[in-house]
Amino acid sequence: MSSNQDIAMDMIKNRLEKNFKKLKSWSERNHIEAFRLYDRDIPEYPFIVDIYKDHFVVYDKSDFIKDKDKNHLPHVTEALKALFKTNDDNIVIKKRERQEGLKQYEKLDSKEQTFLVRETQAHLKVNLYDYLDTGLFLDHRPMRQKVFKTAQDKKFLNLFCYTGSVSVFAALGGATTTSVDMSQTYLRWAQDNFQVNNIDLGSHSFINADVLDWLRSQKAQPTYDIIFLDPPTFSNSKKMEDTFEVERDQEFLVDSCMRMLRPDGVLYFSNNKRKFKISENVLSKYKVKDISEESIPQDFHDKKIHCCFEIKNK
């Protein structure tokens, strides 16, 4: 290795070490086993590194044209091996391009290797190999806590529920939950997450449906106290009749949810479209508070990872 490479290697290793020192006591104190260690902090290292217990997921965000002459990925993996005394088997590399809609959930592999990570009050099942995402959106950690702390004796609805982690926290907080998703795979995963936390499935509903169709089919009855709505940015899934775009279709989503919300209830509307603008109609009809800043965890440098709104009846 040349002296330039040695310097570069030391640079990334030092940054990973510094970040870990900063996060270690926080993660241990809060019983958080899955968190973001590194997020493109150094321009020459366009990678994201997430820790899942003793495993590491490295998302390669390098630009094919701009970064074609640099191969800095081995520096990152070697630094992780040196710092954490780990090996290649525990480091998972993913090439993360901008994924639209449901592409982020497509299958990449069939290893079916899963394990549990602890997050504060819950244990959650992750799969680091088979999909681009792992089954756990780390950026929603503060929202899971917010739901947990306010869920006692409430009726909770989770739309586009994915693997149900927010529903798990609602149930652990004392809510009766309903989780809706188009994917049977993710709904089964959600039920697994309930079972590993010893939550009786009997008082919780898991509905396999296209959320847009399901919303159209619901009577406008104020049933729920808390609704968590986290749609994809865009979708043209084969299972859907029409395309979906979150900014374009937000009024239908929000109006449908608000019709099902009790008068003093709250809708949390989150999405990860960059530069998303909440509609003027939504702002005029409801009491809307942008809670994006407080909903992004401290281990995330990217403060635009998602936007989140708290919506209530006026």
N, C-alpha and C positions, 0 to 999 in steps of 0.2 A: 504494500500500500504506500502511495507517495505521501510526502509530508503534507501536501494540500488536502489529500483525502483524510489523513490523520486529524488535521485541524477540523475539517468538516464533520468527521465522525465524533470528535470530542464535543463539538458545538451541539449536535442533536442529543448526544448522551447527557450532557450537562443540563439541557433544557428539560428533558424527560425526568431527570433526577430531581431538578428544582420543582417541577410541577407536582411530582409525586410527594415530595416532602410537604408541600403546601396542602395537599389534599388528604394525606394519610390519616392524620388525627381526626379530621372532620368525618371522613368515611367510617372510621372505626367507631367514633363516638355515636354516630347516627345509624350504625349497622347497615351501611351501604356497600354492597359487594360489586356493583356494576356502575361505573362512572367514566366520564371522558377525561383522559389523561392529557391529550395533546390535540390541538385543532389548528393546524397550519400556522402556528405561532411564528415560524421562521419561513420567509418567502421561498427560500431554496428547498424547503421540505414541505411540499404541498400534500400533506397526509393528515388523516384523523386517526387517533389511536384511542380505542375504548378498552377498558379493563373489565373483564367478567371473571371475578374471583381470581383464579390463577391462569386464566386465558387472556389473550389479547387479540382484538380485531383491528386490523390496519386497513383503512379505506384509502386507496390510492387515488388522489384527486388531481394527479398531474395532467397537464395538457399535452396531448399527443404531439402537436407541432412544436409548441413553445419549449417543452421539456424533453424533446426527443434525444438530445445529446447528454442528458444527465440521467444517471441511474442511481438515485439516492435511496431507493427502497432498501437495499442491503444494509446501508448505514443504520436505518431505523430498526430493522430486525436484529442486527448484531448488537445494537445498543440495548434493546429490550432483553436479549439473552444475557448480556453481561450484567445489567442492573438487577434483573429479577431471577437470575439463575434458572432460566427456563430453556426450553428447546423448541425446535421448529414445529413439533407436533402441537404445541400450545399457542402458536401464532397463526392466525387466519388472515389471509390477504384477500381483499375485495377491491375490484376496480369500480369505484362509485362515480358513474356519470350522472347527469341530471336525469332523474327518473320521473316520468309523468304518470300520475294516477296509480293504477293497480300494477304497473310494471315492477314497482318496488317490492311487490309480494310474490313475484314469479319464482318458480323453483329453479335452483342452480345445481343442486346435487341431491343425493338420496342417502346420505350417511345415517340420518335419523339418530344422531348423537345429541342427546339433550342432557342438561343438568340444571340444578336449581341455584339461583342466586338470591341472597337475602336483600330486601329493601325495607328498612325500618320495620314495620309491623308484619310484613308479608314475605313469603318465599314465592318466587316466580320462575317458571320453566323457560329456558332459552335454548335455542338451536343456532349455533354460530356458523354452520356450514351450508345448510340446504337452501337458504333464501338470502337475498341481499340484506334484508333486515333480520334481526335476531329473535323477534317475538316480544321485544321490550323496547319501547321508545323512551330512551333515557331522558330526553328533554321534557317529558311530561311528569317528571318526579314531583315537582312542587304542586302540580294540579292534583296528583294522587293524594298528597297530604291534605290539601284543601278539602277535597271530597271526604276523606276519612274523618276529618275533624268536624264536619258539619252534617254527617249522614245519619246520625242517630234517629231511629224511628221514621225515616223518610222513605219515599218511593223514588227510586233512581233509575233513569233511563240512559243507556249508553249506545249511541248510534255510530255506525262504522266502528264497531267495538274492537276489531282486530283480535288480539288474544285475551281480551277481557281484563287487563291489569287494573284499569280504573274501576271496573266493577268489583274486583276483588277488594280493593280498598274501601269502596262504598259498603260492601257486605260486612267487612271486618269492623267498620264504623257503626254498624247497626241498621243498615238500610235493607229494604227489599229491592232486588235489582232485576232489570230487564235489559238484555244485551242483544243487539241486532247486527248481523253481518251477512254479506252474501256468500262468504266462504265457509263451507262445512268444516274444512280443515282447521280454520282459526277458531270456530265455535267449539270444536272438540278440545282444542288447546285451552280455550277459556275455561271449559269445564274441568280440565286437568288442573288448571291454576286454582280453581275453587277447592278441588279435592285435596291438593297438597297443603292447603291452609285449613283443612278440617271444617270447611263450610258445607253445611247440608244443602244439597242442590234443590231440595224440595220447595223452598220458598223463593227460588230464583228462576227466571225464564231466559231461555236462549233461543232466539228466533233466527232461522236461516232464511233471509229474504234480501232482495234488493231494497236498500233503505228508502229510496225515492218511491218505489211502488208501495212499500209498507206505509210510508207517511200518507200517501194518497188514500190508502184504504182505511185509515183510522178515523173514527168519529171524533169530532172536536170536543172531547171531554177533558176537563182539567184534572188529570190523573196524577201527574208527577210533581214532586217537590224540587228535584234537581235533574237537569238533563245535561249530558256531556255529548257534544256534537263535534266530531273531528273528521271531516270528510277529506278525501284525496283532493289534490289540486285539479286534476283532470281525470276523466275515465271514459273509455269507449269499450268497456268489457263486452265480450260476446254475450254475456248473460243479461245485458241491459239493452233495452230497445233504442234509447237515445244516448247521445253523448252527454257528459256532465262537465261543467266548468264551475269551480267554486265561486268565483266572483260574479259570474253571470247568473248563477242559480241560487245565490245566497238568500234572496227574499223569500223564495218558495220554502227553503229549508227553515229559515228563522220563523216565518209566519206559521208553518206547520207545527214547529216545536212549541211556539208560544201558545197555540191553541190547546196543546196538551198539558200546559204548565198551570199549576195552581196559582191563584192570584198573588200569593207572596213567595212564589217559587223563583228559581234562578236557572238560566240557561248559560252554560259555558260553551262558547263557540270558538273553536280553535282550527287553524289550518296553516299549512306551511307554504302558501304562495307568497313569494317575495313581492313587495310593493302592493299587497292586497289593500283595497279600499273598502271600508264598510259603506253600504249604500245609504244615500240620503233618506230614502223611505224608511229604512230600518231605524235610523237615528231619530226620525220625527215621530215614529210610532211608539218606540220603547225607550226605556232608560238604559243607555249603553255606556259601559265604562271599559276603556282599553286597559287590560291588566297584563299585557304582554310582558312588560319589564319584570313584574313580580313572579310571572309564571315560568321564567327561564332560570334554570339552576346555576349555581355558582361555578360549576365545573365547565360551563359552556362559554367559550369566547364569542361564538357567533350569536349575537343578540337578535339576529333576524331568522333564527332557526324555525320559529313559528310566530304567529300572532294569535292573541287570545282576547276575547271580549266577554265581559259579564253582562248579561242582558236580562232585564227585569221589566215587569209591567209598570206603566206609569201610574 
